[in-house]
Amino acid sequence: MAKLYNDKSLKEIEERIKIWEKETLPKSLSRFPERMDEFSTLSNIKIKRLYTPLDVKDMDYMEKLGFPGEYPYTRGIHATMYRGRIWTMRMFSGYGSAEDTNKRLKFLIEHGETGLSLAFDYPTLVGIDADDPMASGEVGVCGVSVSSLEDMEIIFDGINMGEITTNMTINPPAPVLLAMYVATAEKQGVPYERIGGTTQNDPLKEFIAQKSYVFPPEPAVKVAMDVVEWSVKNLPKWNPISISGYHIREAGSTAVQELAFTIANGIEYVRHLINRGMNVDDFAHRLSFFFDAHINFFEEIAKFRAARRMWAKIMKEWFNAKKERSMWLRFHTQTAGVSLTAQQPYNNIIRTTIEALAAVLGGTQSLHTNSLDEPFRVPSEFAAKIALRTQQIIAYETGVADTVDPLAGSYYVEWLTDKMEEEAWRYIERIEMMGGMTEAVKRGYPQREVTEASFRFQREVEEGKRYIVGVNIFVEKEDEEIRNVPLLDINQKEIEERQKKRLKRLREKRDKSRWEASLNKLHKAAERGENIMPYVLEAVKSYATLGEIMGTLKEVYGVWVEPPIY
């Protein structure tokens, strides 16, 4: 092992620390007592007063760090990182009707966005149509309403789908929304090899955190892997899965839990694909990840660096991947929605800036920055533009993108990266002992861990052990209003009625024999255990609706009712 420091130097530092603690430190403490007895990250990792070479004395540089673009990729998956290409600025957008979202996407492209990201309303997320009684009051509220191919065609009207990539935050209905996207691109004349983007398509994190699950765990994973397998064979630029820690973190997990559970989900999916007879090097390069960038600055940076190193090791040593790209952990980041506050809302701009900076210093491939008005409603154009400008200022003014992994070598950052990895491996070992993440989810293990972490954090805030400016420190008697910001008003009832009428017209004009035949073929294919993607694509092209396609699959796979977790 090639040590960074020789024993003589380490001994000298050790002796000098003793002198510092005896002579220098007491003088400072007598004048300025420390603010609290114990400091810790949001994952409750204890933080020492000072970090020195002694804290990384056993680090083997080549084993732990290496060089950017080389194994273990701790310092980045590309040799030049942002010196060659700035991360993709991909703002999470979508609300109301397809027409509303089309307008917002064009606005963001006009102001410098380099990749699209679609947010869907809750009925779409759980695979029901806008005219389903269960959708009442939710159509278009927290994302765009998509019930058929016609909606997707309107969303991308006037947007060249061969020149821009699109992320779709969709999970159980991922095969349906991907099929709609592909069919729309086909109508624009875009060949399959130019269709680029991502489907989230991560069922396990739905059971752990977001809870917009539909099918039971086993068929849910099967359907997700159908999407991956079909995409790898047909869409060479498509990322068919975005293994997502973001929602786990937003549900209240710690950074360590987010890291561990996300990696464990990835391990589960790789095993399923290999069990289908796929070669790891044929699909691994198309797997992507999605992380939260929370407010504890250095912990987040360490999390991203540890994630890359862990995934590279897993792919190389566990799954015998041979190609370099198979070992890359490519990830999108979104700043932490749960860190935003309704109190003193302009503070949210500062929070988002710090979190975005952590994502960049951690080496993200694409980034969404939250808007200051999100605690109230879907972002206005004004607030969304500020959020986009935040990224642009970081990219083009600060200089942080001018060198690769600029915090490497920091005693604290390197120690914390190691510590995050160490703690995450402990979780993964427990999950492996249970038989993998699907079994762990059925036992409720990650769900309980996240719930307990969320409760601990809330209690610490209420007890004043964790500070949130404007909430439990520097509180103002009257809440600051958002002045001069035109909050976005959505006429939900009007949008819902418009969607219902559109669906009624669609059902009347479509080819009923083709529609019925496509759903019958899908049902039989699902019963036979075939890959459902070709059949979903045909159903979408026959203008079968989202709810009709998902309803057909529910008849075969059933639906999941989560057991109580204590």
Secondary structure as UniProt FT lines:
FT   HELIX           7..19
FT   HELIX           20..24
FT   HELIX           25..31
FT   STRAND          39..40
FT   TURN            42..43
FT   STRAND          46..47
FT   HELIX           53..56
FT   TURN            57..58
FT   HELIX           61..64
FT   TURN            68..69
FT   TURN            71..72
FT   TURN            74..75
FT   HELIX           81..83
FT   STRAND          88..93
FT   HELIX           98..110
FT   TURN            111..112
FT   STRAND          115..118
FT   HELIX           122..125
FT   TURN            126..127
FT   TURN            130..131
FT   HELIX           133..135
FT   TURN            136..140
FT   HELIX           149..155
FT   TURN            156..158
FT   TURN            161..163
FT   STRAND          166..168
FT   TURN            172..173
FT   HELIX           174..187
FT   TURN            188..189
FT   HELIX           192..194
FT   STRAND          197..199
FT   HELIX           203..205
FT   HELIX           206..210
FT   HELIX           217..234
FT   TURN            236..237
FT   STRAND          238..239
FT   STRAND          241..244
FT   HELIX           246..250
FT   TURN            251..252
FT   HELIX           255..275
FT   TURN            276..277
FT   HELIX           280..283
FT   HELIX           284..286
FT   STRAND          287..293
FT   HELIX           297..313
FT   HELIX           314..318
FT   HELIX           324..327
FT   STRAND          331..335
FT   HELIX           337..339
FT   TURN            345..346
FT   HELIX           347..361
FT   TURN            362..363
FT   STRAND          366..368
FT   TURN            372..376
FT   HELIX           381..396
FT   TURN            400..401
FT   TURN            406..409
FT   HELIX           411..434
FT   HELIX           437..443
FT   HELIX           445..462
FT   TURN            463..464
FT   TURN            470..472
FT   HELIX           492..509
FT   HELIX           512..528
FT   HELIX           533..541
FT   TURN            542..543
FT   HELIX           546..557
//
